[in-house]
Amino acid sequence: MQTVEELANYFVHYITQARFSIEPRTQSAISSIQFLLNKGWTLHDIKEELDNFSKTYPQIVTTLYHIEEIMKTKEPPNNLLNPDSFYYHNILREVPPPPTLKKDPESGKMVRVEFEFYLEMKKRFTMQELLDYWYKKMKIVPNEHMIKQDEGKFKYMLGNYTIDELLFMIDVAVVQRKENQLRPLRNAFELEKYLEEARDFIQRKENTHKVTGINREIKRHATDSNSASFH
């Protein structure tokens, strides 16, 4: 499924096999899918959940009207983020793009375009994304065996440290090892040596956020894609 509308139609026509009230059912499904996407779900994962429910409860699924009847208590799979947490690492956040220069179609002059500020937490960050970040920062080209081992290591460490702490530990390790002319890490467990520095960095960033008044989410407006100022 490539679009919300396609998945909504799939739910109404194929999953529930509805014959009546097609339009309101479809609109309800569209709203539900958009809500799930905002929680961190992907279209692929939603479809997989719907298909699994349909196969498991074939006689119940045709009596359903709303997607929530299947998805209400479920959380996005493989998500390392807590929807109620505020994160400090940039990879876990969404902010507006930097100012750009754009040609004004009326005057022909180059103008500076700035987007209204917002600070939102990402809805989803997976183990694969954590591994990718680790491999990129440490310049590692992994094989299947290494990936399996590292996944186990990071799962263990996530039981002791926050995702913020792990990401900052990676960053601190990169900087300090470069300054000391040491090779990048290969063993993820060695990140623990950089825990205190990572926590200090997080604390300093938290203090700065409090001083500037951005130690909270600042939601973008619904029309933010168009809310740019021109200078």
N, C-alpha and C positions, 0 to 999 in steps of 0.2 A: 504494500500500500504506500503510495507516494504522497497522498494528501489526506487531510482531516476528513474532507467530504467523501473520499473513496472509502475510508475505513467506516464512516458512519453508514454509508449505503450497504457496505458489506455486513455490518452488524444487523441492520434492519432486514435486508433481503435474504441473506444467506444464514446468519446465525439464528435469528428468531423466526425467519421465514414468515414475516408479517404479511398480511393480505389487506389490512385496513389501517386507517390513520397513518399512512406512510409518511406524509409530510411532517406532522408534529413529532413522530417518532424519530425521523431523521434529524430534525432540528435539535431535539433533546440529546441525541447521540453526539452531534457536533459540539454542543456546549460541554458535554461530559468529557469528550476527548480533549478538548482544549484545556479543561481544568486539569486533566491527568498529565498533559504535556507540561503544564506549569509546575507540576509536582516533581518533574524529573523523568517521567515515562517517555519512551519513544513509541512511534507508531508500530514498529516491529514488535516490541514487547507487549503492547496492548493487544495486538492481533493474536499473539501467541497465547495470552491469557484467555481471550475469548474462545479461541479454538480448543484449548484444553478443557475449558468448562463445557463446551458443546459436546466434546467426545465423552466426558465423564458423566454428564447429566443430560443426555439427549432428549429426555421427555420433559425436563423442567425448562430447558433453554427456550423452547418455543412459546412458553407462557410469559416470558419476560417482556418488559416494556423499556426499562432504563438500563443503561450500561452500569450504573451504580449498583444494581442488584448483583452484579458479578464482581465489580472492582472496588466496592466501598471500603473494605477492610484491608486491601492489599497495598503494599509499598513497592516502589520501583526496585527491580532486582539489581544486585551488584552495586548498590549505591553506598558510598562511604560517608556521605554527608548526613548530618542531622538537620531537618528543616527548621528547627528552633534555635540553631547555633549561629553565632556571628563569627566569621573567619577573617583572619588578617593576611593570609597569603594571597598574593595577587591572582594566582591561577584558580582560586576558588571564588573569585569575584567577577562581577560584570560592571563595567564603567563605560562612559561614553568614549568614542574614539577621539584621538587628539585633534586639535584644530587643523583644518586643511585650507588650501587656496582653491578657489573655484571662479571660473569666468562668469561674470554677470552677463546674462544674455541681452539685457537692455542697454547697459553702458559699454559693454565690451571690456570692462576693467576687471582685473583680478581682485577678488574680495576674500577676506578671511572668514571662514565658516566655523562657528563654535556651537557645540551641542550643549543643551542644558545638562547640568551635572546630576548624576544619580549614582548610587552605590547599592548594588543588589548582590546577594549571594547566589552562586550557581545552584541549580536545583539538583545536579547530579555530578558525581565524580567517582569513577569506577577504579577497581583494582588495576585494570589494564592501563588506565591513564596514569596512575601512580607509578607503575612499572615503566611506562614510556618516559615519564619525567626523570626517573632514576637513571635509566639507560642513556638518555640524551645528555644529562648533566655530567655523567661519569664517562661519556664517550664509549659506551659498551655496545658491542654488536652481539646480542644474545642468541643462544640456540634454545631448542625446546627444553632440554634438561635444565638449563640455567633459569629459564622462565618459571618452570615448575618449582624449583628450589627457592627462587626469590619470592614467588607468591606466598609460599609457606612462611618465609621469614617475615615478610611485611604483615601477613595476617597475625602472626605472633606479636609483632611490635605494636600493631594497632590495638591489641589488648592492654597495652601498657602506656601508650602515648596517643595523643590526638593526631588527626591528620595534619593539622596546622604544624604541630611540633615536628612531625616526620619531614614535611616539605621544607621547613626552615633548617632542619638538621642537614638535609641534602645541600641546601644553599651554603650554609656555613662551612660544611666540609669542603665544598668546591673552592671557596675563597681561601680558606686557611691552608689547604694543601698546596694550592698554587703559590701562595705567598712563601711557603716553606719549601718550595721546589720538590714537592712529593707527588708521586703518581696518583691519579684519581682512585678512589676506593673501588674495590671489586666485591667485597663482602658487606652486604647491607647491615649486618649486625654491628659493624664497626661504626655505624652512624651514632650509636649510643654515646660515643666519646664526645660528641658535639652537642649533647642535649642542653647543657647549662647555657652555652652561648646562644643556642636557638631560643631558649626560654627568655633570656635577656633581651634578645632582639624583638620577640613578640611583646614583651612588657613595654619596651620603649615605643613600639608602634602603637600599642594600646593607649599609652599616655599621650602621645601626639594626637591621636584620634579624639580623645576626651577634650583636650585643649581646643581643638579646632571644631568640636561639635559634630564630628562624623563617626562617633562610636555607636552607630546604629544604621540600619538599612534606610536608604533614601530612595523611595520608589520612583521609577521613571513614569512620566505621564503616558496615558494610552496613545497619545499622538506624538510620542517622542521622536519617531523617525522623521517627523517634519518640524520638530521644535528646535530649529537651528537659528542662530543669530548671525547676521552678516555685518562685517566691518570693513 
